[in-house]
Amino acid sequence: VQLQASGGGLVQAGDSLSLSCAASGPSFSRYAMGWFRQAPGKEREFVAAISRSGSSTYYGDSVKGRFTISKDIAKKAVFLRMNSLQPEDTAVYYCAAKQVILTAPISTEVRGYDTWGQGTQVTVSS
């Protein structure tokens, strides 16, 4: 599968933004998906993940309650809705995928994914 992230931009603190990640290739329904972000000078950080079926989600502590991940298998896409954005959310956001068995636990680690999109910049001004 190949991934293409989009939807980033410049917003003000308190605003909302939605990111999309379009997948191409077969068997998208077999993939668990994740969103990560990387700010300048920092390591790539887990943001959110969704299971292969879409029935389970997991969030990083810093975004819990503000961000929502969802998946549309028919459209071969995963989304990240970001509310109440803060300057510390500024980063390049990456979507990632890993083909897994149906019962696999959600991974929150970079090494848990083997396919990455190109990233989309999100900048939040104060």
Residue pairs with C-beta under 8 A, 6 or more apart in sequence:
1 23
1 24
1 25
1 26
1 27
1 28
1 31
1 97
1 99
1 115
2 23
2 24
2 25
2 115
3 21
3 22
3 23
3 95
3 96
3 97
3 115
3 116
3 117
3 118
4 21
4 22
4 23
4 24
4 117
4 118
5 19
5 20
5 21
5 93
5 94
5 95
5 117
5 118
5 119
5 120
6 19
6 20
6 21
6 22
6 120
7 17
7 18
7 19
7 20
7 120
8 17
8 19
8 92
8 93
8 120
8 121
8 122
8 123
9 17
9 121
9 122
9 123
10 123
10 124
10 125
11 17
11 85
11 122
11 123
11 124
11 125
12 124
12 125
12 126
13 85
13 86
13 87
13 124
13 125
13 126
14 84
14 85
15 85
15 124
16 81
16 82
16 83
16 84
16 85
17 82
17 85
17 122
18 79
18 80
18 81
18 82
19 35
19 79
19 80
19 82
19 93
19 95
19 120
19 122
20 77
20 78
20 79
21 33
21 35
21 77
21 78
21 79
21 80
21 95
21 117
22 76
22 77
23 31
23 76
23 77
23 78
23 97
24 76
27 99
28 73
28 76
29 52
29 73
30 52
30 99
30 100
31 52
31 97
31 98
31 99
31 100
31 115
32 49
32 50
32 51
32 52
32 97
32 98
32 100
32 104
32 106
32 107
33 49
33 50
33 69
33 71
33 78
33 95
33 96
33 97
34 46
34 47
34 48
34 49
34 50
34 95
34 96
34 97
34 98
34 106
34 107
34 108
34 112
34 113
35 47
35 48
35 49
35 69
35 78
35 80
35 93
35 94
35 95
35 96
36 44
36 45
36 46
36 47
36 93
36 94
36 96
36 110
37 44
37 45
37 47
37 89
37 91
37 92
37 93
37 94
37 122
38 44
38 45
38 91
38 92
38 94
38 119
39 45
39 90
39 91
39 92
42 91
44 94
44 110
45 60
45 62
45 91
46 60
46 108
46 109
46 110
47 59
47 60
47 63
47 67
47 80
47 93
48 57
48 58
48 59
48 60
48 63
48 67
48 68
48 69
48 80
49 57
49 58
49 69
49 106
49 107
49 108
50 56
50 57
50 58
50 69
50 70
50 71
50 78
50 106
51 57
51 104
51 106
52 100
52 101
52 102
52 104
53 102
54 70
54 71
54 73
56 106
57 68
57 69
57 106
58 106
58 108
59 65
59 67
59 69
60 108
62 88
63 82
63 89
66 82
66 83
66 84
66 85
67 80
67 81
67 82
67 83
68 80
68 81
68 83
69 78
69 79
69 80
69 81
70 78
70 79
70 81
71 77
71 78
71 79
72 78
72 79
78 95
80 93
80 95
82 89
82 122
85 122
85 124
86 124
87 124
87 125
87 126
88 124
89 122
89 124
90 122
90 123
90 124
91 121
91 122
92 119
92 120
92 121
92 122
93 119
93 120
93 121
93 122
94 116
94 117
94 118
94 119
95 116
95 117
96 110
96 113
96 115
96 116
96 117
97 113
97 114
97 115
97 116
98 107
98 112
98 113
98 114
98 115
107 113
